[in-house]
């Protein structure tokens, strides 16, 4: 009996992760290739295609009944409508890259090849394999180098008129505030991403001259959200305030999203969420404080149930199942 599977591809700034995922979300095999810094898209597509074909062959050698139905790709600035990656700031591929059409040339017999941005892929993964299986209306927030989001309304991902809906990380939190990576000021991403938490830590240490903090001997580039968490567990006042303040900002942003969409739940995914209640508790309290009365006490904030190590490729692979539903 055939065992159905799909390919998930996560295009990152340095590496591209590839996996074969079965219908239950189990990763049967995975690999990585370099995402080139030289911008040669033709060579990259060739390398990616060869890696995918080798991975498919490897799983079929173990189980000849595995049938691969399609390829799902998650990428920065991925446009689902056009199958393109458009002006991605952290990729060497410039301008508009017709990613899906280039990949289809290498897989002419593959019926389903689709692409979306990485946060949308995470939302689809949560809907197919994770905690949102029985939900028709939810939001996924991804906290990492940036703050991404995927919006699901009535069981469908929201793409908007041009394919780029759902940039909740670039809502204005503090007018004229910190510079965001996108060039604007005061965006949620500048405060609630992992680099945003680092900036908060240094602002607190400067404000309080906190030379006794466990974080005080770390360089700006060295400090990570994991280090902040480890310090918070040991009672470091700076670290504890970082989580408290980050949660307040994030909760405010989530309240805006709730007012726009009225979701059943908001899922949080990414490195900072591993801190558990250190981030979830102040986020929940802040969101409730900023909500209209009609929403208070109704919206759940939940950790993603996707395996962090495989979430990117699993989410991308789930895009194929959504394509098959059409």
C-alpha positions as CSV (number, residue, x, y, z in Angstrom):
1,X,0.0,0.0,0.0
2,X,1.4,3.4,-1.0
3,X,2.6,5.6,1.8
4,X,2.1,9.3,0.8
5,X,4.7,11.9,1.5
6,X,5.6,15.4,0.5
7,X,8.9,17.4,0.3
8,X,9.4,20.5,2.5
9,X,12.0,23.1,1.6
10,X,13.0,25.9,4.0
11,X,15.1,28.6,2.2
12,X,17.2,30.4,4.8
13,X,19.8,33.1,4.3
14,X,22.7,30.7,4.9
15,X,21.3,27.2,4.6
16,X,18.4,25.5,2.8
17,X,16.8,22.7,4.8
18,X,15.1,19.9,2.9
19,X,12.9,17.0,4.2
20,X,10.6,14.2,3.2
21,X,7.5,14.3,5.4
22,X,4.8,11.7,5.6
23,X,1.0,12.4,6.1
24,X,1.4,12.4,9.9
25,X,4.1,15.0,9.9
26,X,6.9,12.5,10.5
27,X,10.2,13.5,8.9
28,X,11.5,10.4,7.0
29,X,14.7,12.0,5.9
30,X,16.3,15.4,5.7
31,X,19.3,17.2,4.3
32,X,20.8,20.7,4.0
33,X,22.5,22.6,1.2
34,X,24.1,26.0,1.2
35,X,22.0,29.0,0.2
36,X,24.6,30.7,-2.0
37,X,26.0,34.1,-1.3
38,X,26.8,34.7,-5.0
39,X,23.2,35.0,-6.2
40,X,23.5,32.4,-8.9
41,X,19.8,31.2,-8.9
42,X,20.3,28.8,-11.8
43,X,23.0,26.9,-10.1
44,X,21.1,27.0,-6.8
45,X,18.0,25.5,-8.4
46,X,20.1,22.8,-9.9
47,X,21.8,22.0,-6.6
48,X,18.4,22.1,-4.8
49,X,16.8,19.8,-7.3
50,X,19.6,17.3,-7.2
51,X,19.4,17.2,-3.4
52,X,15.6,16.7,-3.4
53,X,15.9,13.9,-6.0
54,X,18.7,12.2,-3.9
55,X,16.6,12.5,-0.8
56,X,13.5,11.0,-2.5
57,X,15.6,8.1,-3.8
58,X,17.1,7.5,-0.4
59,X,13.6,7.0,1.3
60,X,12.3,5.0,-1.6
61,X,15.3,2.6,-1.3
62,X,14.2,2.0,2.3
63,X,10.5,1.8,1.4
64,X,9.5,1.4,-2.2
65,X,5.9,2.2,-1.4
66,X,6.6,5.8,-0.6
67,X,5.0,8.1,-3.1
68,X,6.0,11.8,-3.1
69,X,3.1,14.0,-4.1
70,X,4.7,17.4,-4.3
71,X,7.1,20.1,-3.1
72,X,6.3,22.9,-0.6
73,X,8.7,25.8,-0.2
74,X,8.9,28.3,2.6
75,X,11.0,31.4,1.9
76,X,11.4,35.0,3.0
77,X,9.2,37.3,1.0
78,X,7.6,34.3,-0.7
79,X,4.6,35.2,-2.8
80,X,2.1,32.3,-2.9
81,X,0.1,33.8,-5.8
82,X,3.0,34.1,-8.2
83,X,5.4,31.4,-6.9
84,X,8.1,34.1,-6.5
85,X,10.6,35.3,-3.9
86,X,10.5,39.1,-4.1
87,X,13.2,41.4,-2.9
88,X,14.2,39.2,0.1
89,X,16.6,41.3,2.2
90,X,18.5,38.3,3.6
91,X,19.0,36.4,0.4
92,X,21.6,37.0,-2.3
93,X,19.0,36.5,-5.1
94,X,18.1,40.0,-6.1
95,X,14.7,41.4,-7.4
96,X,11.9,38.9,-8.2
97,X,12.9,35.3,-8.5
98,X,10.4,33.0,-10.3
99,X,11.2,30.1,-7.9
100,X,8.3,27.8,-8.6
101,X,8.5,27.9,-12.3
102,X,12.3,27.3,-12.2
103,X,11.8,24.3,-9.8
104,X,9.0,22.9,-12.0
105,X,11.4,22.7,-14.9
106,X,13.4,20.2,-12.9
107,X,10.3,18.3,-11.8
108,X,8.0,18.3,-14.8
109,X,6.0,15.3,-13.5
110,X,5.4,16.7,-10.0
111,X,1.8,18.0,-10.0
112,X,2.1,20.1,-6.9
113,X,4.9,22.6,-6.4
114,X,4.0,25.6,-4.2
115,X,5.7,28.4,-2.3
116,X,4.8,30.8,0.5
117,X,6.6,32.8,3.1
118,X,8.2,31.1,6.1
119,X,5.6,32.3,8.7
120,X,2.7,31.2,6.5
121,X,4.3,27.8,6.1
122,X,4.5,27.6,9.9
123,X,0.8,28.4,10.2
124,X,-0.1,25.7,7.6
125,X,2.1,23.2,9.5
126,X,0.3,24.0,12.7
127,X,-3.1,23.5,11.0
128,X,-2.2,20.2,9.3
129,X,0.1,18.6,11.9
130,X,0.0,20.7,15.1
131,X,-2.2,22.3,17.7
132,X,-4.6,24.0,15.3
133,X,-5.9,20.8,13.7
134,X,-9.5,21.5,14.7
135,X,-9.3,25.3,14.4
136,X,-10.7,27.4,11.5
137,X,-9.5,30.8,12.8
138,X,-6.1,31.3,14.4
139,X,-2.9,33.2,14.1
140,X,0.7,32.0,14.2
141,X,3.4,34.4,15.4
142,X,7.0,33.4,14.7
143,X,9.6,35.0,17.0
144,X,13.2,34.7,15.9
145,X,15.5,37.0,13.9
146,X,12.3,38.9,13.0
147,X,8.7,38.6,13.9
148,X,6.6,36.9,11.3
149,X,2.9,35.9,11.3
150,X,0.5,33.7,9.4
151,X,-3.2,34.4,9.6
152,X,-5.9,31.7,9.1
153,X,-9.5,32.8,8.6
154,X,-12.3,30.3,8.0
155,X,-9.7,27.6,7.4
156,X,-7.8,29.5,4.7
157,X,-4.5,31.3,5.0
158,X,-5.0,35.0,4.3
159,X,-2.8,36.2,1.4
160,X,-4.4,39.5,0.6
161,X,-4.6,41.2,-2.8
162,X,-0.9,40.7,-3.7
163,X,0.2,37.7,-1.6
164,X,1.9,39.5,1.2
165,X,-0.8,39.9,3.8
166,X,0.0,39.1,7.4
167,X,3.1,41.3,8.2
168,X,2.0,41.8,11.8
169,X,5.6,42.2,12.9
170,X,5.7,45.5,11.1
171,X,2.8,47.1,12.8
172,X,3.8,50.3,14.6
173,X,4.2,49.6,18.3
174,X,6.0,52.8,19.4
175,X,5.8,55.7,16.9
176,X,9.3,57.0,16.1
177,X,10.8,54.2,18.2
178,X,13.7,51.8,17.5
179,X,14.9,51.3,13.9
180,X,13.5,48.2,12.4
181,X,15.4,46.0,10.0
182,X,12.9,47.0,7.3
183,X,14.1,50.7,7.6
184,X,11.0,52.0,9.5
185,X,10.8,53.0,13.1
186,X,9.0,51.6,16.1
187,X,7.8,48.3,14.6
188,X,6.9,45.3,16.8
189,X,9.7,43.3,15.3
190,X,12.3,45.8,16.7
191,X,11.1,45.0,20.2
192,X,9.9,41.4,20.3
193,X,12.3,39.5,18.0
194,X,15.4,37.8,19.5
195,X,17.6,40.8,18.5
196,X,14.9,43.1,20.0
197,X,15.2,41.3,23.3
198,X,19.0,41.8,23.2
199,X,18.5,45.5,22.6
200,X,16.2,45.7,25.6
201,X,18.7,44.0,27.8
202,X,21.4,46.5,26.9
203,X,19.0,49.4,27.4
204,X,18.2,48.2,30.9
205,X,21.8,47.6,31.8
206,X,22.8,51.1,30.6
207,X,19.8,52.7,32.4
208,X,20.5,51.0,35.7
209,X,24.3,50.7,35.4
210,X,23.7,47.0,36.0
211,X,27.4,45.9,36.0
212,X,26.4,43.1,38.4
213,X,24.1,41.5,35.9
214,X,25.0,38.0,34.5
215,X,24.6,39.6,31.1
216,X,26.9,42.5,31.6
217,X,30.0,40.8,30.4
218,X,28.4,39.7,27.1
219,X,29.1,41.6,23.9
220,X,26.1,42.9,21.9
221,X,26.7,40.3,19.1
222,X,27.3,37.5,21.6
223,X,24.1,37.9,23.7
224,X,21.2,35.6,22.7
225,X,17.7,35.0,24.0
226,X,18.9,31.7,25.4
227,X,21.5,33.5,27.5
228,X,18.8,35.9,28.7
229,X,16.6,32.9,29.6
230,X,19.4,31.1,31.5
231,X,20.0,34.3,33.5
232,X,16.3,34.8,34.2
233,X,16.1,31.3,35.7
234,X,18.9,32.2,38.0
235,X,17.0,35.3,39.2
236,X,19.0,38.0,37.2
237,X,17.0,41.2,37.5
238,X,17.9,42.5,34.1
239,X,16.9,39.2,32.4
240,X,13.6,39.0,34.2
241,X,12.8,42.6,33.2
242,X,13.6,41.8,29.6
243,X,11.0,39.0,29.5
244,X,8.5,41.1,31.4
245,X,8.9,44.1,29.0
246,X,9.0,41.9,25.9
247,X,5.8,40.2,27.0
248,X,4.1,43.6,27.5
249,X,5.0,44.8,24.0
250,X,4.1,41.5,22.4
251,X,0.7,41.3,24.2
252,X,-0.1,44.8,22.9
253,X,0.7,43.7,19.4
254,X,-1.4,40.5,19.8
255,X,-4.4,42.6,21.0
256,X,-4.3,44.5,17.8
257,X,-4.3,41.3,15.8
258,X,-7.2,40.0,17.9
259,X,-9.2,43.1,17.2
260,X,-8.6,42.7,13.5
261,X,-9.4,39.0,13.2
262,X,-11.1,37.6,16.3
263,X,-9.1,34.3,16.3
264,X,-9.7,31.4,18.5
265,X,-6.1,31.2,19.5
266,X,-2.7,32.7,18.9
267,X,0.2,30.3,18.6
268,X,3.7,31.4,19.4
269,X,6.7,29.7,17.8
270,X,10.5,30.4,17.8
271,X,13.5,30.5,20.1
272,X,12.2,33.0,22.7
273,X,9.1,30.9,23.3
274,X,11.2,28.1,24.9
275,X,11.3,30.4,28.0
276,X,7.7,29.2,28.8
277,X,5.9,31.3,31.4
278,X,8.7,33.9,31.5
279,X,7.4,35.1,28.1
280,X,3.8,33.6,28.0
281,X,2.6,35.1,31.3
282,X,3.4,38.8,30.7
283,X,2.2,38.4,27.1
284,X,-1.1,37.0,28.2
285,X,-1.6,39.7,30.9
286,X,-0.7,42.5,28.5
287,X,-2.9,41.2,25.7
288,X,-5.9,41.0,28.1
289,X,-5.2,44.5,29.4
290,X,-5.3,45.9,25.8
291,X,-8.4,44.0,24.5
292,X,-11.9,45.3,24.1
293,X,-14.2,43.8,26.7
294,X,-15.9,41.6,24.1
295,X,-12.6,39.7,23.6
296,X,-11.4,39.5,27.2
297,X,-10.9,35.9,28.5
298,X,-11.7,34.3,25.1
299,X,-8.4,34.2,23.2
300,X,-5.9,31.5,24.0
301,X,-2.1,32.1,23.6
302,X,-0.5,28.7,23.0
303,X,2.9,27.3,22.2
304,X,3.3,25.7,18.8
305,X,3.1,21.9,18.9
306,X,5.5,21.6,15.9
307,X,8.9,20.1,16.7
308,X,11.3,23.1,16.7
309,X,14.0,21.3,14.9
310,X,11.8,20.2,12.0
311,X,9.1,22.9,12.0
312,X,10.3,24.8,9.0
313,X,10.4,21.8,6.6
314,X,7.3,20.2,8.1
315,X,5.4,23.5,7.7
316,X,6.6,23.9,4.1
317,X,5.7,20.3,3.3
318,X,2.1,20.9,4.6
319,X,1.6,23.4,1.8
320,X,1.2,20.5,-0.6
321,X,-1.7,19.0,1.3
322,X,-3.5,22.4,1.2
323,X,-2.9,22.5,-2.6
324,X,-4.5,19.1,-2.9
325,X,-7.6,20.2,-1.1
326,X,-8.4,22.7,-3.9
